[in-house]
Amino acid sequence: MELVTRNYWWLGVTKNIERYVERYDICQRMKNRMEVLAGNLKLSEVLEKPWFHLIVDFIMKLPVVAGKDTILVVCDRLFKIVYFVTTTEGMSVEGLARLFRDNV
């Protein structure tokens, strides 16, 4: 707006410029960001030992098959090896430790 009104002026100049910008395709695609940028990227730590950093999760509420309704998912972050172990939802902590020891 400021660049146009520096050199040109006519009755309704601001309304004409606003209407032009609202309808101009490139102006609609290239909007300025209103949020704060995320900041600098940080490097991930370098993993050195296998089976030292694990990701463990459960897939629950599955249909019961052979008495099992939950899957224990264990993933090694270094080699991206994934183990899927079937279990039940009501398994105790000791039972899960045994499952982990026996299957992974």
C-alpha distances in whole Angstrom, upper triangle without the diagonal:
4,6,5,6,9,11,10,11,13,14,12,9,7,10,10,7,8,12,11,10,13,15,14,17,16,13,16,18,16,15,15,19,19,23,25,26,30,31,33,35,39,42,45,48,50,53,57,59,60,60,59,55,56,53,55,54,56,56,57,58,59,62,66,67,71,70,67,63,61,60,60,57,58,56,56,53,54,56,54,57,57,60,61,64,65,66,66,63,66,67,68,66,69,69,66,67,70,68,66,69,71,68,65
4,6,5,6,9,10,11,14,15,14,11,10,13,13,10,12,15,15,13,17,19,18,20,19,16,19,21,19,18,17,20,20,24,25,26,30,31,33,36,39,42,45,48,51,54,57,60,60,61,60,56,57,55,57,56,58,58,59,61,62,65,68,70,73,72,69,66,63,62,62,59,59,57,57,54,55,57,55,59,59,62,63,65,66,67,68,65,68,68,69,68,71,71,67,68,72,69,67,70,72,69,67
4,6,5,7,9,11,14,17,16,12,12,15,14,11,13,16,14,14,17,19,17,20,18,16,19,21,18,18,18,21,22,26,26,27,31,31,33,36,40,42,45,48,51,54,57,60,60,61,60,57,57,55,58,57,59,59,60,62,63,66,69,70,74,73,70,67,64,63,62,60,60,57,58,54,55,57,55,59,59,62,63,66,67,68,69,66,69,70,70,69,72,72,68,69,72,70,68,71,72,70,67
4,5,6,6,8,11,13,13,9,9,12,11,9,12,14,12,13,16,17,16,19,18,16,19,21,19,19,20,23,24,28,29,30,34,34,36,39,42,45,48,51,54,56,60,63,63,64,62,59,59,57,60,59,61,60,62,63,64,67,70,71,75,74,71,68,65,64,64,61,62,59,60,56,57,59,57,61,61,64,65,68,69,70,70,68,70,71,72,71,74,74,70,71,74,72,70,73,74,72,69
4,5,5,6,9,11,11,8,8,12,12,10,13,15,14,15,18,20,19,22,21,19,22,24,22,22,21,25,25,29,30,31,35,36,38,41,44,47,50,53,56,59,62,65,65,66,64,61,62,59,62,61,62,62,64,64,66,69,72,74,77,76,73,70,67,66,66,63,64,62,62,59,60,61,60,63,63,67,67,70,71,72,72,69,72,73,74,72,76,76,72,73,76,74,72,75,77,74,71
4,6,8,12,14,15,11,12,16,15,13,16,19,18,18,21,23,21,24,23,21,24,26,24,23,23,26,27,30,31,32,36,36,38,41,44,47,50,53,56,59,62,65,66,66,65,62,62,60,63,62,64,64,65,66,68,71,74,75,79,78,75,71,69,68,67,65,65,63,63,59,60,62,61,64,64,68,68,71,72,73,74,71,74,74,75,74,77,77,73,74,77,75,73,76,78,75,72
4,7,11,14,15,12,13,17,15,14,17,19,18,18,22,23,21,25,23,22,25,27,25,25,25,28,29,33,34,35,38,39,40,43,47,49,52,56,58,61,64,67,68,68,67,64,64,63,65,64,66,66,67,68,70,72,76,77,80,80,77,73,71,70,69,67,67,65,65,61,62,64,62,66,66,69,70,73,74,75,76,73,76,77,78,76,79,79,76,77,80,77,75,78,80,77,74
4,7,10,12,9,11,14,12,12,15,17,16,17,20,21,20,23,23,21,24,26,25,25,25,29,30,33,35,36,39,40,42,45,48,51,54,57,59,62,66,68,69,69,68,65,65,63,65,64,66,65,67,68,69,72,75,77,80,80,76,73,71,70,70,67,67,65,66,62,63,65,63,67,67,70,70,73,74,75,76,73,76,77,78,76,80,80,76,77,80,78,76,79,80,77,75
4,7,9,6,9,12,11,11,14,16,15,17,20,21,21,24,24,22,25,27,26,26,26,30,30,34,35,37,40,41,44,46,50,53,55,59,61,64,67,70,70,71,70,66,66,64,66,65,67,66,67,68,69,72,75,77,81,80,77,73,71,70,70,68,68,66,67,64,65,66,65,68,68,71,71,74,75,76,76,73,76,77,78,77,80,80,77,78,81,79,76,80,81,78,76
4,6,5,9,11,10,11,14,15,15,17,19,20,21,24,25,23,25,28,27,27,28,31,31,35,37,39,42,43,46,48,52,55,57,61,63,66,69,72,72,72,71,68,68,65,67,66,67,66,68,68,69,72,75,77,81,80,77,74,72,71,71,69,70,68,68,65,66,68,66,69,69,72,72,75,75,76,76,74,76,78,79,78,81,81,78,79,82,79,77,81,82,79,77
4,6,9,9,9,12,14,14,15,18,19,20,21,25,26,23,25,29,28,27,28,31,31,35,37,39,43,44,47,49,53,56,58,62,64,67,70,73,73,73,72,68,68,66,67,66,67,66,67,67,69,71,75,77,80,80,77,73,71,71,71,69,70,68,69,66,67,69,67,70,69,72,72,75,75,76,76,73,76,77,78,77,81,81,77,79,82,79,77,81,82,79,77
4,6,5,6,9,10,11,12,14,16,17,18,22,23,20,22,25,25,24,25,28,28,32,34,36,40,41,44,46,50,53,55,59,61,64,67,70,70,70,69,65,65,62,64,62,63,62,63,64,65,67,71,73,76,76,73,69,68,67,67,65,66,64,65,62,64,65,63,66,66,69,68,71,71,72,72,69,72,73,75,74,77,77,74,75,78,76,74,77,79,76,74
4,6,5,6,9,10,11,12,14,16,16,20,20,18,20,23,23,22,23,26,26,30,32,34,37,39,41,44,47,50,53,56,58,61,65,67,67,67,66,63,63,60,62,61,62,61,62,63,64,67,70,72,75,75,72,68,66,66,66,64,64,62,63,60,62,63,61,64,64,67,67,69,70,71,71,68,71,72,73,72,76,76,72,74,77,74,72,76,77,74,72
4,5,5,6,9,10,11,12,14,15,19,19,16,18,21,20,19,20,23,23,27,29,31,34,36,39,41,44,47,50,53,56,58,62,64,64,64,63,60,60,57,59,57,59,58,59,60,61,64,67,69,73,72,69,65,63,63,63,60,61,59,60,57,59,60,58,62,61,64,64,66,67,68,68,65,68,69,70,69,72,72,69,70,73,71,69,72,74,71,69
4,5,5,6,9,10,11,12,14,18,19,16,17,21,20,19,21,23,23,27,30,32,35,37,40,42,45,48,50,54,56,59,63,65,65,65,64,60,60,57,58,57,58,57,58,58,60,62,66,68,71,70,67,64,62,62,62,60,61,59,60,57,59,60,58,61,61,63,63,66,66,67,67,64,67,68,69,68,72,72,68,70,73,70,69,72,74,71,69
4,6,5,6,9,10,11,12,16,17,15,16,20,20,19,21,24,25,28,31,32,36,38,40,42,46,48,51,54,57,59,63,65,65,65,64,60,60,57,59,58,59,58,59,59,60,63,66,68,71,71,68,65,63,62,62,60,61,59,60,57,59,60,58,61,61,63,63,66,66,68,67,65,68,69,70,70,73,72,69,71,74,71,69,73,74,71,69
4,5,5,6,9,10,10,14,14,12,14,17,17,16,18,21,22,25,28,29,33,34,37,39,42,45,47,51,53,56,59,62,62,62,61,57,57,55,57,55,56,55,57,57,58,61,65,66,70,69,66,63,61,60,60,58,59,57,58,54,56,57,55,58,58,61,61,64,64,65,65,63,66,67,68,67,71,70,67,68,71,69,67,70,71,68,66
4,5,5,6,9,10,13,14,11,12,16,15,14,16,19,19,23,26,27,31,32,35,37,41,44,46,49,52,54,58,60,60,60,59,55,55,52,54,52,54,53,54,54,55,58,62,63,67,66,63,60,58,57,57,55,56,54,55,52,54,55,53,56,56,59,58,61,62,63,62,60,63,64,65,64,68,67,64,65,68,66,64,67,69,66,64
4,6,5,6,9,12,14,11,12,16,16,16,18,21,21,25,28,29,33,35,37,39,43,45,47,51,53,55,59,61,61,61,60,56,56,53,55,53,54,53,54,54,55,57,61,63,66,66,63,60,58,57,58,56,57,55,56,53,55,56,54,57,56,59,58,61,62,63,63,60,63,64,66,65,68,68,65,66,69,66,65,68,69,66,64
4,6,5,6,10,11,9,11,14,15,15,17,20,22,25,28,29,32,34,36,38,42,44,46,50,52,54,58,60,60,60,59,56,55,53,54,53,54,53,54,55,55,58,61,63,67,66,63,60,58,57,58,55,56,54,55,52,54,55,53,56,55,58,58,61,62,63,63,61,64,65,66,65,69,68,65,66,69,66,64,68,69,66,64
4,5,5,8,9,6,8,11,11,11,13,17,18,21,24,25,28,30,33,34,38,40,42,46,48,51,54,56,56,56,56,52,52,49,51,50,51,50,51,52,53,55,59,60,64,64,60,57,55,54,54,52,53,51,52,49,51,52,49,53,52,55,55,58,59,60,60,58,61,62,63,62,65,65,61,63,66,63,61,64,66,63,61
4,6,8,10,7,7,11,12,11,14,17,18,21,24,25,28,31,33,35,38,41,42,46,48,51,54,56,56,56,55,51,51,48,50,48,49,48,49,49,50,53,56,58,62,61,58,55,53,52,53,50,52,50,51,48,50,51,49,52,51,54,53,56,57,58,58,55,58,60,61,60,64,63,60,61,64,61,60,63,64,61,59
4,6,9,8,8,11,13,13,16,19,21,24,27,28,31,33,35,36,40,42,44,47,50,52,55,57,57,57,56,53,52,49,51,49,50,49,50,50,51,53,57,58,62,62,59,55,54,53,54,51,52,51,52,49,51,52,49,52,52,54,54,57,57,58,59,56,59,61,62,62,65,64,61,63,65,62,61,64,65,62,60
4,6,5,6,9,10,12,15,18,20,23,26,26,29,31,33,34,38,40,42,46,48,50,53,55,55,55,55,51,51,48,50,49,50,48,50,51,51,53,57,58,62,62,59,56,54,53,53,51,52,50,51,48,49,50,48,51,50,53,53,56,57,58,59,57,60,61,62,61,65,64,60,62,65,62,60,63,64,61,59
4,5,5,6,9,11,14,17,20,22,25,25,27,30,31,32,36,38,39,43,45,47,50,53,52,52,52,48,48,45,47,46,47,45,47,48,48,50,54,55,59,59,56,52,51,50,50,47,48,46,48,45,46,47,44,47,47,50,50,53,54,55,56,54,57,58,60,59,62,61,57,59,61,59,57,60,61,58,56
4,5,5,6,9,12,15,18,20,23,22,25,27,28,29,33,35,37,41,42,45,48,50,50,50,50,47,46,44,46,45,46,45,47,48,48,51,54,55,59,59,56,52,50,49,49,47,47,45,46,43,44,45,43,46,46,49,49,52,53,55,55,54,57,57,59,58,61,60,57,58,60,58,56,59,60,57,55
4,6,5,7,10,13,15,18,21,21,24,26,28,29,33,35,37,41,43,45,49,51,51,51,50,47,47,44,46,45,46,45,47,48,49,51,55,56,60,59,56,53,51,50,50,47,48,46,47,43,45,46,44,47,47,50,50,53,54,55,56,54,57,57,59,58,61,60,57,58,61,58,56,59,61,57,55
4,6,6,10,12,14,17,20,20,23,26,28,29,32,35,36,40,42,44,48,50,49,49,49,45,45,42,44,42,44,42,44,45,46,48,52,53,56,56,53,50,48,47,47,45,46,44,45,42,44,44,42,45,45,48,47,50,51,52,53,51,54,55,56,55,58,58,54,56,58,56,54,57,58,55,53
4,6,9,12,14,17,19,19,21,23,25,26,30,32,33,37,39,41,44,47,46,46,46,42,42,39,41,40,41,40,42,43,44,46,50,51,54,54,51,48,46,44,45,42,43,41,42,39,40,41,39,42,42,45,45,48,49,50,51,49,52,53,54,53,56,55,52,53,56,53,51,54,55,52,50
4,7,9,12,15,17,16,19,21,23,24,28,30,32,35,37,40,43,46,45,46,45,42,42,39,41,40,42,41,43,44,45,48,51,53,56,56,52,49,47,45,45,43,43,41,41,38,40,41,39,42,42,45,45,48,50,51,52,50,53,53,55,53,56,56,52,53,56,54,51,54,56,53,50
4,6,9,12,14,15,18,20,22,24,27,30,32,35,38,40,43,46,46,46,45,41,41,39,41,40,41,41,42,44,45,47,51,52,56,55,52,48,46,45,45,42,43,41,42,38,40,41,39,43,42,45,45,48,49,50,51,49,51,52,53,52,55,55,51,53,55,53,51,54,56,53,50
4,6,9,11,12,15,17,20,21,25,28,30,33,36,38,42,44,45,45,44,40,40,38,40,39,41,41,43,44,45,48,52,53,56,56,52,49,46,45,45,42,42,40,41,38,39,41,39,42,42,45,45,48,49,51,51,49,51,52,53,51,54,54,51,52,55,53,50,53,55,52,50
4,6,8,9,12,14,17,19,22,25,27,30,33,36,39,41,42,42,40,37,37,35,37,36,38,38,40,41,42,46,49,50,53,53,49,46,43,42,41,39,39,37,38,35,36,38,36,40,39,42,43,45,46,47,48,45,48,48,49,48,51,51,47,48,51,49,47,50,52,49,47
4,7,9,12,15,18,20,23,26,28,31,34,37,40,43,43,43,41,37,38,35,37,36,38,38,40,41,43,46,49,51,54,53,49,46,44,43,42,40,40,38,39,36,38,40,38,41,41,43,43,46,47,48,48,45,47,48,49,47,51,51,47,48,52,50,47,50,53,50,48
4,6,9,12,15,17,20,23,25,28,31,33,37,39,39,39,38,34,34,32,34,33,35,35,37,38,40,44,46,48,51,50,47,43,41,40,39,36,37,35,36,32,35,37,35,38,38,40,40,43,44,45,45,42,44,45,45,44,47,47,44,45,48,46,44,47,49,47,44
4,6,8,12,14,17,21,23,26,29,31,35,37,38,38,36,32,33,31,33,33,35,36,37,39,41,45,47,49,52,51,47,44,41,40,39,36,36,34,34,31,33,35,34,37,37,40,40,43,44,45,45,42,45,45,45,43,46,47,43,44,47,46,43,46,48,46,43
4,6,9,11,14,18,20,23,26,28,32,34,35,35,33,30,31,29,31,31,34,35,37,39,40,44,46,48,51,50,46,43,40,38,37,34,34,32,32,28,30,32,31,34,35,38,38,41,43,43,44,42,44,44,44,42,45,46,42,43,46,44,41,44,46,44,41
4,7,8,11,14,16,19,22,25,28,31,31,31,30,26,27,25,28,28,31,32,34,36,38,41,44,45,48,47,43,40,37,35,34,31,31,28,28,25,27,29,28,31,31,34,35,38,39,40,41,39,41,41,41,39,42,42,39,39,42,41,38,41,43,41,38
4,7,9,13,15,18,21,24,27,30,31,31,29,26,28,26,29,30,33,34,36,39,40,44,46,48,50,49,45,43,39,37,36,33,32,29,29,25,27,29,28,32,32,35,37,39,41,42,43,41,43,43,43,40,43,44,40,40,43,42,39,41,44,42,39
4,6,10,13,16,18,21,25,28,29,30,28,25,26,26,29,30,33,34,37,40,41,45,47,48,50,49,45,43,40,37,35,32,31,28,27,24,24,27,27,30,31,34,36,39,41,42,43,41,43,43,43,40,43,43,40,39,42,41,38,40,43,40,37
4,7,9,13,15,18,21,24,25,26,24,21,23,22,26,27,30,31,34,37,38,42,44,45,47,46,42,40,37,34,32,29,28,25,24,20,21,23,23,26,28,31,33,35,38,39,40,39,41,40,40,38,40,40,37,36,39,38,35,37,39,37,34
4,6,9,12,15,18,21,22,23,21,19,21,20,24,25,29,31,33,37,38,41,43,44,46,45,41,39,35,33,31,28,26,23,21,18,18,21,21,25,26,29,31,34,36,37,39,37,39,38,38,35,37,38,34,34,37,36,32,34,37,35,31
4,6,9,12,15,18,19,21,19,16,19,19,23,25,28,30,33,36,37,41,42,43,44,44,40,38,35,32,29,26,24,21,19,15,15,18,19,22,24,27,29,32,35,36,38,37,39,38,37,34,36,37,33,33,35,34,31,32,35,33,29
4,6,9,12,15,16,17,15,13,15,15,19,21,25,27,30,33,34,38,39,39,41,40,37,35,31,28,26,23,20,17,15,12,12,15,15,19,20,24,26,29,31,33,35,34,36,34,34,31,33,33,30,29,32,30,27,28,31,29,25
4,6,9,12,14,15,13,11,14,15,19,21,25,28,31,34,35,38,40,40,41,40,37,35,32,29,26,23,20,17,14,11,11,14,15,18,20,23,26,28,31,32,34,34,35,33,33,30,31,32,29,27,30,29,25,27,29,28,24
4,6,10,12,14,12,11,14,16,20,22,26,28,32,35,36,39,40,40,41,40,37,36,32,29,26,23,20,17,14,10,9,12,14,17,19,22,25,28,31,33,35,34,36,34,34,31,32,32,29,27,30,29,25,26,28,27,23
4,6,8,10,8,8,11,13,17,20,24,26,30,33,33,37,37,37,38,37,34,33,29,26,23,20,17,14,10,8,6,10,12,14,17,19,22,25,28,30,32,32,33,31,31,28,28,29,26,24,26,25,22,22,25,23,19
4,7,10,8,9,13,16,19,22,26,28,32,35,35,39,39,38,39,39,35,35,31,28,25,22,18,15,12,10,8,10,13,15,18,20,24,26,29,31,33,34,35,32,32,28,29,29,26,24,26,26,22,22,24,23,19
4,6,6,8,11,14,17,21,24,27,30,34,34,37,36,36,36,36,32,32,29,26,22,20,16,14,10,10,7,10,12,13,16,18,21,23,27,28,31,31,32,29,29,26,26,26,23,21,23,22,18,18,21,20,16
4,5,7,9,12,15,18,21,24,27,31,30,33,33,32,32,32,29,29,26,22,19,17,13,11,7,8,6,7,10,10,12,14,18,19,23,25,28,28,30,27,27,24,24,24,21,19,20,19,16,16,18,16,12
4,6,6,10,12,15,18,21,24,28,28,30,30,30,30,29,26,26,23,19,16,14,10,9,6,8,8,9,10,9,11,12,15,17,20,21,24,25,26,23,23,20,20,20,17,15,17,16,12,12,15,14,10
4,6,10,12,16,19,22,25,29,29,32,32,32,32,32,28,28,24,21,18,16,12,11,8,8,8,11,12,12,14,15,18,19,23,23,26,26,27,24,23,20,21,21,18,16,18,18,14,14,17,16,13
4,7,10,13,17,20,23,27,27,31,31,31,31,31,27,27,23,20,16,14,10,9,6,6,7,10,11,12,13,14,17,18,22,23,25,25,26,23,23,20,21,21,18,17,19,18,15,16,19,17,14
4,6,10,13,16,19,23,23,27,27,27,28,27,23,23,19,16,13,10,7,6,5,6,9,10,9,10,10,11,13,15,18,19,21,21,23,20,20,17,19,19,15,14,17,15,12,14,16,15,11
4,7,10,13,16,20,21,24,25,25,26,25,22,20,17,14,11,8,6,5,7,7,11,12,10,10,9,11,12,14,16,17,19,19,21,19,19,17,19,19,15,15,17,16,13,15,17,15,13
4,7,10,13,17,18,21,21,22,23,22,18,17,13,11,7,6,5,6,9,10,14,15,12,12,10,10,10,11,13,14,16,15,17,15,16,14,16,15,11,12,15,13,10,14,16,13,12
4,7,10,13,14,18,19,19,21,20,16,14,10,8,6,5,7,9,12,13,17,17,14,14,11,11,10,11,12,12,14,13,15,14,15,14,16,15,12,14,16,14,12,16,17,15,14
4,6,10,11,14,15,16,18,16,13,11,7,6,5,6,9,12,15,17,20,20,17,16,13,12,9,10,10,10,10,9,12,12,14,13,16,14,11,14,16,13,13,16,17,15,15
4,7,8,11,13,14,16,15,11,9,6,5,7,7,11,13,17,19,22,22,18,17,14,13,10,10,9,10,10,9,13,13,16,16,19,17,14,17,18,15,15,19,19,17,17
4,6,9,10,13,15,13,10,7,5,7,9,11,14,17,21,22,26,25,22,21,17,16,13,12,10,10,9,7,11,12,15,16,19,16,14,18,19,16,17,21,21,19,19
4,7,9,12,14,13,10,6,7,9,12,14,18,21,24,26,29,29,25,24,20,19,15,15,12,11,10,8,11,13,17,18,21,19,17,21,22,19,20,24,23,21,23
4,6,9,12,11,8,5,6,8,12,14,18,20,24,26,29,28,24,23,19,17,14,13,11,11,10,10,13,15,18,20,22,19,18,21,22,19,20,23,23,20,22
4,6,10,9,8,6,9,11,15,17,21,23,27,29,32,31,27,26,22,20,16,15,12,12,11,11,15,16,20,22,24,21,20,24,23,20,22,25,24,22,24
4,7,6,5,5,8,11,15,17,21,24,27,30,33,31,28,26,22,20,16,14,11,10,9,10,13,14,18,21,22,19,18,22,21,18,21,24,22,20,23
4,5,5,7,10,11,15,17,20,23,27,29,32,30,27,25,21,18,15,13,10,10,10,13,15,16,19,22,23,19,19,22,21,18,20,23,21,19,21
4,6,9,11,13,16,18,21,24,27,30,33,31,28,25,22,19,15,13,10,10,10,13,15,15,19,21,21,18,18,21,19,16,19,21,19,18,21
4,7,10,12,15,18,21,24,27,30,33,31,29,26,23,19,16,13,10,8,7,10,12,12,16,18,19,15,16,19,18,15,19,21,19,18,21
4,6,8,11,14,17,20,24,27,29,28,25,23,19,16,13,10,6,5,5,8,10,10,14,16,17,14,13,17,16,13,16,18,17,15,18
4,7,10,13,17,20,23,26,29,28,25,23,19,16,13,11,7,6,5,6,10,11,14,17,18,15,14,18,18,15,17,20,19,17,19
4,7,10,13,16,20,22,25,24,21,20,16,13,10,8,6,5,5,6,9,10,13,14,16,13,12,15,16,13,14,18,17,15,16
4,6,10,13,16,19,22,21,18,16,12,10,6,5,4,6,8,9,12,11,14,15,16,14,11,14,15,11,12,15,15,12,13
4,7,10,13,16,19,18,16,14,10,8,6,5,6,7,9,10,12,11,13,13,14,12,9,11,12,9,9,13,13,10,11
4,7,10,13,16,15,12,10,7,6,5,7,9,11,13,13,16,14,16,15,17,15,12,13,15,11,10,14,14,11,10
4,7,10,12,12,10,8,6,5,7,8,11,13,16,16,18,16,17,15,17,15,12,12,14,11,9,12,13,10,8
4,6,9,9,6,6,4,6,9,11,15,17,19,20,22,20,21,19,20,19,15,15,17,14,12,14,15,12,10
4,6,6,5,5,7,9,12,14,18,20,23,23,25,22,23,20,21,21,17,17,18,16,13,15,16,14,10
4,6,5,8,9,12,15,18,21,23,25,25,27,25,25,23,24,24,20,20,21,20,16,18,20,17,14
4,6,8,11,14,17,20,23,25,28,28,30,28,28,26,26,26,23,22,23,22,18,19,21,19,15
4,5,9,12,16,18,22,24,27,28,30,28,29,26,27,26,23,22,23,21,18,19,20,17,14
4,6,10,13,16,19,22,25,25,28,26,27,25,26,25,21,21,22,20,17,19,19,16,13
4,7,10,13,17,19,23,24,26,24,25,23,24,22,19,19,20,17,14,16,16,13,10
4,7,10,13,16,19,20,23,21,22,21,21,20,16,17,18,15,12,15,15,11,9
4,6,10,13,16,18,20,18,19,18,19,17,14,14,15,11,10,12,12,8,7
4,7,10,13,15,17,16,18,17,18,16,13,14,14,11,10,13,12,9,9
4,6,10,12,15,12,15,15,15,12,10,12,11,8,8,11,10,7,9
4,7,10,12,11,14,15,15,12,11,13,13,9,11,14,12,10,12
4,7,9,7,11,12,13,9,8,12,11,8,11,14,13,11,14
4,6,6,9,12,13,10,10,14,13,11,14,17,16,15,17
4,6,9,11,14,11,10,14,15,13,15,18,18,17,19
4,6,10,12,10,10,14,14,13,16,18,19,18,20
4,7,8,6,7,10,11,10,12,15,15,15,17
4,5,5,6,9,10,10,12,14,15,16,18
4,5,5,6,9,10,10,12,14,15,16
4,5,5,6,9,10,11,12,14,15
4,5,5,6,9,10,10,12,14
4,5,5,6,9,10,10,11
4,5,5,6,9,10,10
4,5,5,6,8,10
4,6,5,6,8
4,6,5,5
4,6,6
4,6
4
